[in-house]
Amino acid sequence: NLAKEIRQLRKQVQRGETEDVDDIILRLILRRKVSDAILTRLALDLPADDTNTYRLINGEGDGLSGLAVDIIGGTHAIIMSSAAWVEIHKCAILSEIENALKEAHEEVQFD
């Protein structure tokens, strides 16, 4: 549960065990939202035998306003942003998307 993970993290900060809590919380949220998006696409049968090009993350629809990620040909990811937070946290976003895709056994190159 995401809320439980964040509460545990706050306790670690209070005890002085962790310093960059904002980055960790961002990554926890991203990890959950990206994983949920992947599971949703898999439930929709994407990628499928007849299509390997689809929108993996659809901004507001996946709880990640301003971020869109298209998978092209099953091998390339095109990342588009229309929000400042996406540009500010681009490295964390790329890392979490890449990790989530690897966990889903999808090998994708980012463009």
C-alpha positions as CSV (number, residue, x, y, z in Angstrom):
1,N,0.0,0.0,0.0
2,L,1.5,3.3,-1.1
3,A,0.2,5.3,1.9
4,K,1.8,2.7,4.3
5,E,5.2,3.0,2.4
6,I,5.1,6.8,2.7
7,R,4.3,6.6,6.4
8,Q,7.2,4.3,6.9
9,L,9.4,6.6,5.0
10,R,8.4,9.6,7.1
11,K,9.3,7.6,10.2
12,Q,12.8,6.9,8.7
13,V,13.2,10.6,8.1
14,Q,12.2,11.4,11.7
15,R,14.8,9.0,12.9
16,G,17.4,10.5,10.6
17,E,17.8,7.3,8.4
18,T,16.9,9.0,5.1
19,E,17.5,12.5,3.8
20,D,16.0,13.0,0.3
21,V,12.4,12.2,1.2
22,D,10.9,14.2,-1.6
23,D,12.7,12.2,-4.3
24,I,11.9,8.9,-2.6
25,I,8.2,9.8,-2.3
26,L,8.1,10.9,-5.9
27,R,9.7,7.6,-7.0
28,L,7.2,5.6,-4.9
29,I,4.3,7.4,-6.5
30,L,5.7,7.1,-10.0
31,R,6.4,3.4,-9.5
32,R,2.8,2.8,-8.5
33,K,1.3,4.9,-11.3
34,V,3.5,3.5,-14.0
35,S,2.9,-0.1,-12.8
36,D,-0.8,0.5,-12.8
37,A,-0.7,1.9,-16.3
38,I,1.2,-1.1,-17.5
39,L,-1.3,-3.5,-15.9
40,T,-4.2,-1.5,-17.4
41,R,-2.6,-1.9,-20.9
42,L,-2.0,-5.6,-20.4
43,A,-5.7,-6.0,-19.4
44,L,-6.6,-4.3,-22.7
45,D,-4.4,-6.9,-24.5
46,L,-1.6,-4.4,-25.3
47,P,0.7,-5.1,-26.8
48,A,-1.1,-7.5,-29.0
49,D,-0.3,-9.7,-32.0
50,D,-1.8,-7.2,-34.3
51,T,-0.5,-4.0,-32.7
52,N,2.7,-3.2,-30.9
53,T,2.2,0.6,-31.0
54,Y,0.1,2.1,-28.2
55,R,0.0,4.8,-25.5
56,L,1.4,3.4,-22.3
57,I,0.8,6.5,-20.2
58,N,-2.1,8.8,-20.9
59,G,-1.5,11.8,-18.6
60,E,-4.6,12.5,-16.5
61,G,-6.2,9.2,-17.3
62,D,-3.3,7.4,-15.5
63,G,-2.9,10.0,-12.7
64,L,0.2,11.5,-14.2
65,S,-1.0,14.9,-15.6
66,G,1.2,16.3,-18.3
67,L,3.0,13.1,-19.1
68,A,2.4,10.9,-22.1
69,V,4.4,7.9,-23.2
70,D,3.9,6.1,-26.5
71,I,5.4,2.7,-27.3
72,I,6.3,2.5,-31.0
73,G,6.8,-0.8,-32.6
74,G,7.2,-2.5,-29.3
75,T,10.8,-1.3,-29.0
76,H,10.9,2.5,-28.6
77,A,9.3,4.8,-26.1
78,I,8.5,8.4,-27.0
79,I,8.0,10.6,-23.9
80,M,6.1,13.8,-24.2
81,S,5.5,16.4,-21.5
82,S,3.2,19.4,-21.1
83,A,3.9,20.1,-17.5
84,A,6.8,21.6,-15.6
85,W,7.0,18.8,-13.0
86,V,7.7,16.3,-15.8
87,E,10.6,18.4,-17.1
88,I,11.9,18.9,-13.5
89,H,11.8,15.2,-12.6
90,K,12.6,13.8,-16.1
91,C,15.5,11.6,-14.8
92,A,13.4,10.0,-12.1
93,I,10.5,9.5,-14.5
94,L,12.7,7.8,-17.1
95,S,14.2,5.6,-14.5
96,E,10.9,4.4,-13.0
97,I,9.3,3.8,-16.5
98,E,12.4,1.8,-17.6
99,N,12.3,-0.3,-14.3
100,A,8.6,-0.9,-14.6
101,L,8.9,-2.0,-18.2
102,K,11.8,-4.4,-17.3
103,E,9.6,-5.9,-14.6
104,A,6.9,-6.4,-17.1
105,H,9.5,-8.1,-19.4
106,E,9.2,-5.3,-22.0
107,E,12.5,-4.2,-23.5
108,V,12.1,-0.7,-24.8
109,Q,14.6,1.9,-25.9
110,F,13.8,5.6,-25.0
111,D,13.9,8.2,-27.7
